[in-house]
Amino acid sequence: MALQIYNTLTRMKETFVAQEPGKVKIYVCGPTVYDYIHIGNARPMIFFDVVRAYFENQGNDVNYVVNFTDVDDKMIRKAEQTGTTVPEVADKFINAYYEDLDGLGIPRATLNPRVTDNMESIIEFIQELIDRDFAYENGGDVFYRTRKFDDYGKLSQQNLDELQFGIRIEVDKRKENPEDFVLWKAAKPGEIYWSSPWGDGRPGWHIECSAMARRYLGDTLDIHGGGQDLQFPHHECEVAQSEALTGKPLANYWMHNGYIRINNEKMSKSLGNGVLVKELREQYTKEAIRYFMLSTHYRNPLNYSDEVMEQAQNSVERLANAAANIEHRLSTAIGSKDDTVSQEVADKISAVLVEFHQKMQDDFNTPDAITAMFQWASEANQLLKEASIPAADLHEVLRAFNEMNGVLRIVNTGTDELLDEEIEALITERVEARKNKNWARADEIRDKLADEGIVLEDTAQGMRWRRK
């Protein structure tokens, strides 16, 4: 099997080949940190986390960079509205971002560079473009000569002549052509600024990612990713800047995830239907949120509703129950985990894993990969009907589950609140309390466990528990 990725640049699936075997360089555009992140921001966060996890599952060393835009017009307005400074706004919402990141079960990126920590690299990048005649200064602003880059429009597959009326630009007589875009913006009175050869100011949005991607990952990325909304003009402008400077492809593979709709309507500020991640996490588990995000192919639109989220939560619990039941049966299993796995179990579990990896290698087809996990649950539940099960078989079934879940992380196999031994101790105490007719203590323990999301179940093997 060879990993196939749909490349936005070529509009076709291509076999992935890393520039350096065993090492993958990924750059994903991160948030502008002027507010709390919303559900639309969360989709690339979760999806590209899975991309990273799958490359690591396949034995690769992944250098994964997600930037923070911590200075721009929105940041300046936010600081003015709140009576604070741009750095204070940035610090507040970067901390909030990390809280949401942790709350979604996403490990930190290899690096989260901030624009304000890379100003020297950005200024040098702009100066090199000026030296190569791809940029020009006028009135303290620096603009990119879009028409000088012959391939402008190749990523979004648009013609530059047709784009003159499609680019959201203000009429600016300082521009040589209307479609030229800004690389450096002269500071207005009272605004935050940095000194440059062209005067005090700050960088334009597009140049930030070109400069940081080059600094931290080199001239050519293996994968550049982000939301579909970034394809034009942001990523198109990145291509023009970077490739004009280096003469090399900015990225060998471009990946863009689709939009999220809210109750079948476009998510927008004007409709007031945005959903913040911090609010979503108060309603649903991170596993349900991840399941929802991965249950539709990343390139397709995704529709959010309360009904869909409830279905996601129920689906997660079905998988969690199957895994918990397998773990529970280990207490009565025969033999050792080091014994030979029965051929029947080995064949069935192998078939599930083959299906899972085939789907993941088909442009990260997570919905079909999830289907493979439900096939695993079906096989696991069938095995549990046996009166006695070899320990080796149970461990092999769990190994397969952990391999798949280690990539998607849609089932919580950890313990966020009470530790397993604490739960076991409380259950033992509750059993003793009931024997001694200490009903008050038994009820108190039951309520405590319920508050922690612990469900108690009577089975043929005795009392067992699971996390809801």
TORFI-106016 format. One record per residue (C-alpha): x, y, z; residue in one letter. Coordinates in steps of 0.1 Angstrom, whole numbers. Each point is the difference from the previous one (the first is absolute). Example, Ala and Ser with C-alpha at 12.3 -4.5 7.8 and 13.67 -1.06 7.14 Angstrom:
<atoms>
east:123, north:-45, up:78, residuo:A
east:14, north:34, up:-7, residuo:S
</atoms>
This chain:
<atoms>
east:0, north:0, up:0, residuo:M
east:12, north:35, up:-8, residuo:A
east:-15, north:32, up:15, residuo:L
east:-20, north:20, up:-25, residuo:Q
east:-7, north:37, up:6, residuo:I
east:-23, north:22, up:-19, residuo:Y
east:22, north:30, up:-10, residuo:N
east:-19, north:32, up:-4, residuo:T
east:26, north:13, up:-24, residuo:L
east:-5, north:-28, up:-25, residuo:T
east:-36, north:-9, up:8, residuo:R
east:8, north:-37, up:2, residuo:M
east:12, north:-27, up:24, residuo:K
east:37, north:-5, up:0, residuo:E
east:23, north:-25, up:17, residuo:T
east:16, north:17, up:29, residuo:F
east:38, north:0, up:-1, residuo:V
east:19, north:19, up:27, residuo:A
east:29, north:21, up:-9, residuo:Q
east:21, north:-19, up:26, residuo:E
east:-10, north:-36, up:7, residuo:P
east:-15, north:-4, up:34, residuo:G
east:-4, north:37, up:6, residuo:K
east:-30, north:21, up:-7, residuo:V
east:-2, north:38, up:1, residuo:K
east:-36, north:15, up:5, residuo:I
east:-10, north:36, up:3, residuo:Y
east:-36, north:8, up:8, residuo:V
east:-13, north:36, up:3, residuo:C
east:-11, north:7, up:35, residuo:G
east:-24, north:25, up:15, residuo:P
east:1, north:38, up:3, residuo:T
east:-1, north:2, up:38, residuo:V
east:-25, north:29, up:5, residuo:Y
east:-28, north:-22, up:14, residuo:D
east:-10, north:-35, up:11, residuo:Y
east:2, north:-26, up:-27, residuo:I
east:-32, north:-12, up:-16, residuo:H
east:-11, north:-34, up:-13, residuo:I
east:13, north:9, up:-35, residuo:G
east:35, north:5, up:14, residuo:N
east:-3, north:-34, up:18, residuo:A
east:-4, north:-20, up:-32, residuo:R
east:35, north:5, up:-14, residuo:P
east:14, north:-3, up:36, residuo:M
east:-15, north:-34, up:4, residuo:I
east:5, north:-13, up:-36, residuo:F
east:36, north:10, up:-4, residuo:F
east:7, north:-14, up:34, residuo:D
east:-12, north:-34, up:-14, residuo:V
east:21, north:5, up:-31, residuo:V
east:30, north:5, up:23, residuo:R
east:-9, north:-30, up:22, residuo:A
east:-4, north:-22, up:-31, residuo:Y
east:34, north:9, up:-13, residuo:F
east:15, north:-7, up:34, residuo:E
east:-19, north:-33, up:1, residuo:N
east:18, north:-9, up:-32, residuo:Q
east:33, north:6, up:16, residuo:G
east:7, north:36, up:-12, residuo:N
east:16, north:28, up:19, residuo:D
east:-24, north:30, up:-5, residuo:V
east:10, north:36, up:3, residuo:N
east:-34, north:16, up:5, residuo:Y
east:-2, north:38, up:0, residuo:V
east:-32, north:20, up:7, residuo:V
east:4, north:38, up:2, residuo:N
east:-17, north:27, up:20, residuo:F
east:-8, north:33, up:-17, residuo:T
east:4, north:23, up:31, residuo:D
east:-1, north:34, up:-17, residuo:V
east:-25, north:13, up:-27, residuo:D
east:-29, north:24, up:-3, residuo:D
east:-24, north:-22, up:20, residuo:K
east:26, north:-2, up:28, residuo:M
east:4, north:37, up:0, residuo:I
east:-38, north:6, up:1, residuo:R
east:-4, north:-25, up:28, residuo:K
east:27, north:17, up:21, residuo:A
east:-18, north:34, up:-5, residuo:E
east:-34, north:-15, up:9, residuo:Q
east:13, north:-16, up:32, residuo:T
east:24, north:28, up:10, residuo:G
east:30, north:-24, up:-1, residuo:T
east:30, north:-5, up:-22, residuo:T
east:4, north:-23, up:-30, residuo:V
east:25, north:-22, up:18, residuo:P
east:-24, north:-4, up:29, residuo:E
east:-29, north:-9, up:-24, residuo:V
east:23, north:-26, up:-16, residuo:A
east:11, north:-15, up:33, residuo:D
east:-35, north:-4, up:12, residuo:K
east:-13, north:-18, up:-31, residuo:F
east:31, north:-21, up:-5, residuo:I
east:-6, north:-13, up:35, residuo:N
east:-36, north:-6, up:-9, residuo:A
east:10, north:-18, up:-32, residuo:Y
east:22, north:-24, up:20, residuo:Y
east:-28, north:-7, up:24, residuo:E
east:-23, north:-9, up:-29, residuo:D
east:29, north:-20, up:-16, residuo:L
east:4, north:-21, up:32, residuo:D
east:-38, north:-2, up:3, residuo:G
east:-2, north:-16, up:-35, residuo:L
east:27, north:-25, up:8, residuo:G
east:25, north:15, up:-24, residuo:I
east:37, north:-2, up:8, residuo:P
east:20, north:32, up:-4, residuo:R
east:15, north:7, up:-34, residuo:A
east:38, north:-3, up:-4, residuo:T
east:0, north:37, up:-1, residuo:L
east:-25, north:29, up:3, residuo:N
east:19, north:30, up:-14, residuo:P
east:-13, north:35, up:6, residuo:R
east:2, north:27, up:-26, residuo:V
east:14, north:25, up:25, residuo:T
east:29, north:-24, up:8, residuo:D
east:9, north:-2, up:-37, residuo:N
east:0, north:37, up:-11, residuo:M
east:37, north:-1, up:-11, residuo:E
east:-6, north:-30, up:-23, residuo:S
east:-31, north:17, up:-14, residuo:I
east:18, north:32, up:-7, residuo:I
east:29, north:-18, up:-17, residuo:E
east:-24, north:-20, up:-21, residuo:F
east:-17, north:32, up:-12, residuo:I
east:33, north:17, up:-7, residuo:Q
east:11, north:-30, up:-22, residuo:E
east:-32, north:3, up:-20, residuo:L
east:7, north:37, up:-5, residuo:I
east:36, north:-8, up:-11, residuo:D
east:-14, north:-25, up:-25, residuo:R
east:-25, north:26, up:-13, residuo:D
east:-30, north:-20, up:11, residuo:F
east:-10, north:27, up:25, residuo:A
east:1, north:38, up:3, residuo:Y
east:-4, north:26, up:27, residuo:E
east:-24, north:30, up:-2, residuo:N
east:-10, north:23, up:28, residuo:G
east:15, north:-23, up:27, residuo:G
east:-20, north:-30, up:-13, residuo:D
east:16, north:-28, up:-19, residuo:V
east:-20, north:-18, up:-27, residuo:F
east:5, north:-33, up:-19, residuo:Y
east:1, north:2, up:-38, residuo:R
east:-26, north:-27, up:-7, residuo:T
east:3, north:2, up:-38, residuo:R
east:37, north:-6, up:1, residuo:K
east:-6, north:-35, up:14, residuo:F
east:-12, north:-20, up:-31, residuo:D
east:-16, north:-28, up:20, residuo:D
east:-22, north:21, up:22, residuo:Y
east:-34, north:-17, up:2, residuo:G
east:14, north:-36, up:-5, residuo:K
east:-11, north:-12, up:34, residuo:L
east:-35, north:12, up:-1, residuo:S
east:-1, north:-5, up:-38, residuo:Q
east:-11, north:35, up:-8, residuo:Q
east:10, north:24, up:-27, residuo:N
east:17, north:33, up:12, residuo:L
east:-20, north:21, up:-24, residuo:D
east:-32, north:-14, up:14, residuo:E
east:12, north:5, up:35, residuo:L
east:2, north:38, up:-2, residuo:Q
east:-36, north:3, up:10, residuo:F
east:0, north:-30, up:23, residuo:G
east:27, north:10, up:24, residuo:I
east:-13, north:20, up:30, residuo:R
east:22, north:30, up:-3, residuo:I
east:-4, north:37, up:7, residuo:E
east:7, north:25, up:-28, residuo:V
east:36, north:11, up:7, residuo:D
east:17, north:23, up:-25, residuo:K
east:34, north:-10, up:15, residuo:R
east:-3, north:-34, up:-16, residuo:K
east:13, north:-7, up:-35, residuo:E
east:-29, north:-24, up:-6, residuo:N
east:-32, north:-4, up:20, residuo:P
east:8, north:-37, up:8, residuo:E
east:34, north:7, up:16, residuo:D
east:-2, north:-9, up:36, residuo:F
east:17, north:14, up:31, residuo:V
east:32, north:-14, up:15, residuo:L
east:6, north:28, up:25, residuo:W
east:-25, north:24, up:14, residuo:K
east:11, north:35, up:13, residuo:A
east:-12, north:5, up:36, residuo:A
east:-27, north:25, up:7, residuo:K
east:3, north:23, up:30, residuo:P
east:-3, north:-18, up:32, residuo:G
east:3, north:-35, up:-15, residuo:E
east:25, north:-27, up:10, residuo:I
east:30, north:0, up:-24, residuo:Y
east:34, north:-13, up:-8, residuo:W
east:28, north:19, up:-17, residuo:S
east:10, north:-10, up:-36, residuo:S
east:19, north:14, up:-30, residuo:P
east:-33, north:14, up:-12, residuo:W
east:-11, north:17, up:32, residuo:G
east:-19, north:-11, up:31, residuo:D
east:-27, north:-25, up:-6, residuo:G
east:-10, north:-37, up:1, residuo:R
east:-2, north:-29, up:-25, residuo:P
east:-29, north:-9, up:-22, residuo:G
east:-18, north:-32, up:7, residuo:W
east:13, north:-21, up:-29, residuo:H
east:37, north:6, up:5, residuo:I
east:0, north:-13, up:36, residuo:E
east:-5, north:-36, up:-10, residuo:C
east:24, north:1, up:-29, residuo:S
east:27, north:13, up:23, residuo:A
east:-7, north:-24, up:30, residuo:M
east:-4, north:-31, up:-22, residuo:A
east:34, north:7, up:-16, residuo:R
east:17, north:7, up:33, residuo:R
east:-12, north:-30, up:18, residuo:Y
east:-5, north:-26, up:-27, residuo:L
east:21, north:11, up:-30, residuo:G
east:-8, north:11, up:-35, residuo:D
east:-23, north:-29, up:-9, residuo:T
east:-26, north:-16, up:24, residuo:L
east:-12, north:-35, up:-4, residuo:D
east:-36, north:11, up:8, residuo:I
east:-16, north:34, up:4, residuo:H
east:-35, north:-1, up:15, residuo:G
east:-29, north:21, up:12, residuo:G
east:-36, north:7, up:-5, residuo:G
east:-15, north:3, up:-35, residuo:Q
east:-6, north:37, up:6, residuo:D
east:38, north:5, up:1, residuo:L
east:6, north:-14, up:-35, residuo:Q
east:-6, north:35, up:-15, residuo:F
east:13, north:25, up:5, residuo:P
east:22, north:-10, up:30, residuo:H
east:17, north:-31, up:-13, residuo:H
east:0, north:13, up:-36, residuo:E
east:20, north:30, up:12, residuo:C
east:23, north:-22, up:21, residuo:E
east:8, north:-20, up:-31, residuo:V
east:8, north:32, up:-20, residuo:A
east:23, north:14, up:28, residuo:Q
east:19, north:-31, up:8, residuo:S
east:5, north:-14, up:-35, residuo:E
east:10, north:34, up:-14, residuo:A
east:27, north:1, up:27, residuo:L
east:13, north:-36, up:0, residuo:T
east:-9, north:-13, up:-35, residuo:G
east:-12, north:-32, up:17, residuo:K
east:-35, north:-13, up:8, residuo:P
east:-13, north:13, up:33, residuo:L
east:-16, north:-33, up:7, residuo:A
east:-1, north:-34, up:-18, residuo:N
east:-36, north:-7, up:12, residuo:Y
east:-27, north:24, up:9, residuo:W
east:-29, north:-11, up:22, residuo:M
east:-32, north:20, up:8, residuo:H
east:-29, north:-11, up:22, residuo:N
east:-36, north:9, up:-8, residuo:G
east:-23, north:25, up:17, residuo:Y
east:-22, north:-6, up:30, residuo:I
east:-37, north:9, up:-2, residuo:R
east:-22, north:5, up:31, residuo:I
east:-34, north:-16, up:-3, residuo:N
east:4, north:0, up:-38, residuo:N
east:8, north:37, up:-1, residuo:E
east:33, north:17, up:-7, residuo:K
east:18, north:9, up:32, residuo:M
east:4, north:38, up:1, residuo:S
east:1, north:30, up:23, residuo:K
east:-29, north:16, up:-17, residuo:S
east:-22, north:-30, up:8, residuo:L
east:13, north:-2, up:35, residuo:G
east:2, north:-38, up:-2, residuo:N
east:36, north:-6, up:9, residuo:G
east:9, north:-27, up:26, residuo:V
east:30, north:6, up:22, residuo:L
east:21, north:-31, up:8, residuo:V
east:1, north:9, up:37, residuo:K
east:-38, north:-1, up:1, residuo:E
east:-1, north:-32, up:-21, residuo:L
east:23, north:-17, up:25, residuo:R
east:-25, north:8, up:28, residuo:E
east:-27, north:-20, up:-18, residuo:Q
east:19, north:-29, up:-15, residuo:Y
east:31, north:-21, up:7, residuo:T
east:31, north:6, up:-21, residuo:K
east:-5, north:-35, up:-14, residuo:E
east:-34, north:8, up:-13, residuo:A
east:13, north:33, up:-15, residuo:I
east:29, north:-19, up:-17, residuo:R
east:-24, north:-27, up:-13, residuo:Y
east:-23, north:27, up:-14, residuo:F
east:29, north:17, up:-18, residuo:M
east:14, north:-33, up:-14, residuo:L
east:-33, north:-16, up:-10, residuo:S
east:-1, north:20, up:-33, residuo:T
east:29, north:0, up:-25, residuo:H
east:22, north:30, up:7, residuo:Y
east:-5, north:15, up:-35, residuo:R
east:-38, north:-1, up:3, residuo:N
east:-23, north:26, up:17, residuo:P
east:-9, north:-10, up:36, residuo:L
east:-33, north:8, up:16, residuo:N
east:-3, north:7, up:37, residuo:Y
east:-32, north:-5, up:20, residuo:S
east:-9, north:-12, up:35, residuo:D
east:-15, north:-32, up:-15, residuo:E
east:32, north:-8, up:-18, residuo:V
east:20, north:6, up:31, residuo:M
east:-22, north:-23, up:20, residuo:E
east:4, north:-27, up:-26, residuo:Q
east:38, north:5, up:2, residuo:A
east:-1, north:-4, up:38, residuo:Q
east:-20, north:-32, up:-3, residuo:N
east:23, north:-14, up:-26, residuo:S
east:31, north:7, up:21, residuo:V
east:-16, north:-18, up:30, residuo:E
east:-7, north:-31, up:-22, residuo:R
east:37, north:-2, up:-8, residuo:L
east:10, north:8, up:36, residuo:A
east:-23, north:-28, up:13, residuo:N
east:15, north:-26, up:-23, residuo:A
east:35, north:9, up:11, residuo:A
east:-10, north:1, up:36, residuo:A
east:-16, north:-34, up:-3, residuo:N
east:31, north:-15, up:-15, residuo:I
east:21, north:14, up:28, residuo:E
east:-24, north:-12, up:26, residuo:H
east:1, north:-36, up:-13, residuo:R
east:38, north:-1, up:4, residuo:L
east:-6, north:-6, up:37, residuo:S
east:-15, north:-34, up:-8, residuo:T
east:21, north:-8, up:-31, residuo:A
east:18, north:-33, up:-2, residuo:I
east:37, north:-3, up:-7, residuo:G
east:25, north:28, up:-6, residuo:S
east:2, north:30, up:-23, residuo:K
east:32, north:-15, up:-13, residuo:D
east:-17, north:-31, up:-13, residuo:D
east:-7, north:-5, up:-37, residuo:T
east:-30, north:19, up:-13, residuo:V
east:-27, north:-23, up:-15, residuo:S
east:1, north:0, up:-38, residuo:Q
east:-37, north:10, up:-3, residuo:E
east:4, north:31, up:22, residuo:V
east:33, north:9, up:-17, residuo:A
east:-16, north:-1, up:-34, residuo:D
east:-30, north:21, up:10, residuo:K
east:20, north:26, up:18, residuo:I
east:25, north:2, up:-28, residuo:S
east:-28, north:6, up:-25, residuo:A
east:-13, north:29, up:21, residuo:V
east:34, north:16, up:2, residuo:L
east:6, north:-4, up:-37, residuo:V
east:-33, north:17, up:-7, residuo:E
east:8, north:28, up:24, residuo:F
east:33, north:7, up:-15, residuo:H
east:-12, north:-2, up:-36, residuo:Q
east:-26, north:27, up:8, residuo:K
east:24, north:22, up:18, residuo:M
east:25, north:-3, up:-29, residuo:Q
east:-28, north:10, up:-24, residuo:D
east:3, north:37, up:6, residuo:D
east:-6, north:-4, up:38, residuo:F
east:-35, north:-14, up:-4, residuo:N
east:-9, north:3, up:37, residuo:T
east:-37, north:-8, up:-3, residuo:P
east:8, north:-34, up:-16, residuo:D
east:28, north:-5, up:25, residuo:A
east:-26, north:4, up:27, residuo:I
east:-22, north:-26, up:-17, residuo:T
east:30, north:-24, up:3, residuo:A
east:0, north:8, up:38, residuo:M
east:-37, north:-10, up:2, residuo:F
east:9, north:-32, up:-19, residuo:Q
east:26, north:-6, up:27, residuo:W
east:-28, north:6, up:27, residuo:A
east:-22, north:-26, up:-18, residuo:S
east:28, north:-26, up:1, residuo:E
east:8, north:9, up:36, residuo:A
east:-36, north:-4, up:11, residuo:N
east:-2, north:-33, up:-18, residuo:Q
east:31, north:-13, up:17, residuo:L
east:-14, north:10, up:34, residuo:L
east:-29, north:-25, up:-5, residuo:K
east:25, north:-28, up:6, residuo:E
east:-1, north:-16, up:34, residuo:A
east:38, north:1, up:4, residuo:S
east:24, north:21, up:-20, residuo:I
east:38, north:-4, up:-2, residuo:P
east:19, north:31, up:14, residuo:A
east:21, north:1, up:-32, residuo:A
east:-31, north:5, up:-21, residuo:D
east:-14, north:28, up:22, residuo:L
east:34, north:18, up:0, residuo:H
east:2, north:-2, up:-38, residuo:E
east:-35, north:14, up:-3, residuo:V
east:9, north:29, up:23, residuo:L
east:33, north:6, up:-18, residuo:R
east:-19, north:5, up:-33, residuo:A
east:-24, north:24, up:17, residuo:F
east:28, north:20, up:16, residuo:N
east:18, north:3, up:-34, residuo:E
east:-31, north:14, up:-17, residuo:M
east:-11, north:22, up:30, residuo:N
east:36, north:13, up:4, residuo:G
east:-5, north:17, up:-34, residuo:V
east:-35, north:13, up:3, residuo:L
east:-3, north:2, up:38, residuo:R
east:-38, north:-2, up:0, residuo:I
east:-2, north:-22, up:31, residuo:V
east:13, north:11, up:33, residuo:N
east:24, north:-27, up:13, residuo:T
east:15, north:23, up:26, residuo:G
east:-12, north:13, up:33, residuo:T
east:-6, north:37, up:3, residuo:D
east:-15, north:1, up:35, residuo:E
east:0, north:-29, up:24, residuo:L
east:27, north:-26, up:-6, residuo:L
east:-10, north:-36, up:-7, residuo:D
east:13, north:-12, up:34, residuo:E
east:-20, north:28, up:18, residuo:E
east:-32, north:-11, up:-18, residuo:I
east:6, north:-37, up:8, residuo:E
east:6, north:10, up:37, residuo:A
east:-33, north:19, up:1, residuo:L
east:-19, north:-29, up:-16, residuo:I
east:15, north:-24, up:25, residuo:T
east:-10, north:24, up:28, residuo:E
east:-35, north:3, up:-14, residuo:R
east:-4, north:-38, up:-1, residuo:V
east:11, north:-2, up:36, residuo:E
east:-23, north:28, up:10, residuo:A
east:-30, north:-18, up:-15, residuo:R
east:9, north:-32, up:18, residuo:K
east:1, north:19, up:32, residuo:N
east:-33, north:18, up:-9, residuo:K
east:17, north:33, up:1, residuo:N
east:-23, north:13, up:-27, residuo:W
east:9, north:37, up:4, residuo:A
east:37, north:-7, up:-7, residuo:R
east:-9, north:-23, up:-29, residuo:A
east:-22, north:27, up:-16, residuo:D
east:27, north:26, up:6, residuo:E
east:25, north:-20, up:-19, residuo:I
east:-24, north:-8, up:-27, residuo:R
east:-7, north:37, up:-5, residuo:D
east:37, north:9, up:1, residuo:K
east:7, north:-25, up:-27, residuo:L
east:-30, north:12, up:-21, residuo:A
east:13, north:36, up:3, residuo:D
east:33, north:-12, up:-14, residuo:E
east:-17, north:-16, up:-29, residuo:G
east:5, north:-36, up:13, residuo:I
east:-28, north:-25, up:-9, residuo:V
east:-3, north:-32, up:21, residuo:L
east:-12, north:-32, up:-16, residuo:E
east:-8, north:-34, up:14, residuo:D
east:15, north:-28, up:-21, residuo:T
east:4, north:-38, up:3, residuo:A
east:36, north:6, up:11, residuo:Q
east:-12, north:26, up:27, residuo:G
east:-2, north:37, up:2, residuo:M
east:19, north:20, up:-26, residuo:R
east:2, north:36, up:-10, residuo:W
east:5, north:22, up:-30, residuo:R
east:4, north:37, up:-8, residuo:R
east:-30, north:15, up:-16, residuo:K
</atoms>
